[in-house]
Amino acid sequence: MNDKKIQGTLRLKNFKAPLVEMKISKQNEIEFQPNFSLTIQNLRFLNSVNAFGINFKINLISQNSQSEEWVSIKVEYHAIFECDSEITDEFLESSFVRISAPAIGFPYVRSFISNITLQAGIPPVILPSINFVQFNQEAIETATEE
């Protein structure tokens, strides 16, 4: 095997939610259709050459199965990774950043959304599991079509 090492040791350093919007409504207040969308973007930091982030953008509309309430959620959530060496453009295009880093960060986003809905006094919204290998392949195919 001739696998080339493209990055050193990585760790999840931090996470934060710079955008959180949530609205709880009765069904008759507005027309809702259940919906879930997820967009992932890489983040580079000007003040650090050995860190990068994954920005999860989630839009969700869900109905509480026990009542007529609907919840609309918009969240941007950053998972921030740190490396023992400088982050390169080659690394940012690697499968680790496109597949593994989102897979590491996504459980934190899932937990965050479940917790904020529970703390809001409604049954927790549990996001679906995501196959990030398939998600990445679909993103590549969509970008190729455009």
N, C-alpha and C positions, 0 to 999 in steps of 0.2 A: 504494500500500500504506500502511496505517495501523498498522503494527506498533509497539507501544509498548515501549520498553526498560524491562525490569523489574529489571535488575541490572547491576552493573558487571563488571569483569574478575574472572574466577575462576581459581583454580589448585588442583591437588591438593597439599595441604600435607604430609600425613602419612598413615600407615596403621598399624594395630596389630591384634593378635589377642588380645583379652582372655580368650577361652575357646577352648581346644583340648583335645579328648579324642579319643584314638585307641586302638582295641583290635584286635589281630590274633589271630585264632582259627582253629583247624582246623575243618573242616566238621562233624565229628562232635561237637564240643564244644557246639554250640548251633545251633538252627534259624535260618537267615538267609534272607531274601528280598532280592534286589537292590532298592535303593531310592535315590532322590535327591529331596531337597526343598530348596527355596530360599525364604526369606522375606526381604523387604527392609523396613527401617524407617528413617525420617528421625531424625537426632539433632540436638538443639539443645544449645548449651553455655551455661551460666549465666555463665561468665566471659568470653565473647566474643560480641559482637553482629555480628561480620563473619565468623563461621565456622559451618559446619554439617557434618554427617556422614551417611554412609549406613552402616547396620548390615546386613551380610549374615549371615543365620543359615542355616547349611548342615547338613543331616543326610544322611549318605551311608553306604550299605552296598554293598560291592562284592566280587566274587570275583576273586582272582588267576587269570588264565587259564592260568598255567603250573603251578599247584599247587592243593592243596585249601584253601589259606588264604583267609580272608575278612577284610576290614578294615571296621571300623565307625568313622566319623569324625563328630564334632560340632564345629563351628567357628562362632564369632562373630568377624567381621572388620569393622573400621571403616575406611572411606575418609573422610578428613577434608579438607574443602575450605575455602579462605579466599577472601574477596572484598574488593575495595577499598572497598566501601560496606556499610552495615548490611543484614543479612538480614531480609527482611520475610516476613510470613505469605503474602502474594501470591506471592512468589518460591518459597516452600516448596511451594506447590501447582502450580507451573509444570511444563511438560514437561521442562525441564532437570533438575530435581530428580527427577522420576519416571522419566525415560528416559535422559537423557544422563549424569548423574552415576553411576548404576549401571553404565552401559556403560563408563565410564572406569575405575571401580574394580574391576569384575569380573575383568579379566585378572590383577590382583594376587592376588586370592583363588585363582584357578585355579593360578597359579604357586606360591603358598604351599602348597596342598594337594599338588600334584605333588612339590614339594621335600621336604615332611615325610614323605611315603610313601617316596620314594627314599632319604632319609636313615635311615629305619627299616629299610632292608634289603629292601624289597619293590619290585616294579615300580611305577613312579609311577602314581598314579591321576590321570587327566586328565578334568576336568569337561567336560561338554558346553558348546558355545557357546550363548548365550542371546540370543534376539531380544527386547530390552527394550521395543520398541514393542508386540509381542504380549503379553509378560509383563504390562505395565502394563494393557493392555486387559482381559486375563483377571482381573486383580486388581480392576479397576473393576466388572466384571460380577459377580464373586463377592461384592463388598461390597454391590452393589445387591440381590442375591438374599437377603442376610441381614437 
